[in-house]
Amino acid sequence: MEQIEHKYVEVSGLKLHVAELGTGPKAVLFLHGFPEIWYSWRHQMVAAAAAGYRAIAFDFRGYGLSQHPPELEKASFFDLVANVIGVMDSLGISKAFLAGKDFGASPAFLVVGLHPERVSGVITLGIPFMPPGVSVIPFHLLPKGFYLFRWQEAGRAETDFGRFDVKTVIRSIYMLFCGSELQVASTDDQEILDLADPSAPLPPWFTEEDLNLYSSLYENSGFRTA
């Protein structure tokens, strides 16, 4: 892990933090989700580099060590597409495999649609293929208190997260979503983070060291671009 190199590249006027490992002729670009950063892909980077690939993971704008966009209210997924293409251009990569997780899947699909000549292949975790404007997820069948609906309400996520310190927020989210259960508030006044059990032990794949690192970087960036 100590062999991973870190640098900054400028994309759309913002400095983005990039982690890189390996020098192979083919590149794999790893796209994180929430509440994640480049570090979420560290093990996959090591495996890809060992297999002969140039492995790259970066913090999207407003995440981790990357700068925030000046007007957050105007941010969109197309900014993330620009982040992907901008990082590739800055590193001299004409074509790459894209691996996206959670919301990182959306810019991966958009890059395929908008810039197919820049993509060797794409794989996503947690999110099925969804062309722009089309949803294959039957949201109308999900319960009213489903976490996604709650956090999409204006100010709801800010209120929920704002009751706790950053480390507690990160810990609670990872504990809630490491299982297979849907996270659903049972009443209108119940917040999603209230569903977390603060006494539950961390899963074996998420150490206290990991939690501290995620927490320190989210203390730097905040949650506004989530």
PEJO-V47230 format. One record per helix or strand of 2 or more residues. SS is the DSSP state (hx for helix, st for strand). FROM is the first residue (numbers start at 0). LEN is the number of residues. Records with the same first field share a line. If there is no record, write none. Layout:
SS->FROM-LEN / FROM-LEN
This chain:
st->4-7 / 13-8 / 25-6 / 52-6 / 95-6 / 118-7
hx->37-13 / 71-3 / 76-14 / 103-11 / 115-3 / 138-3 / 146-6 / 155-7 / 165-12 / 191-4 / 207-14
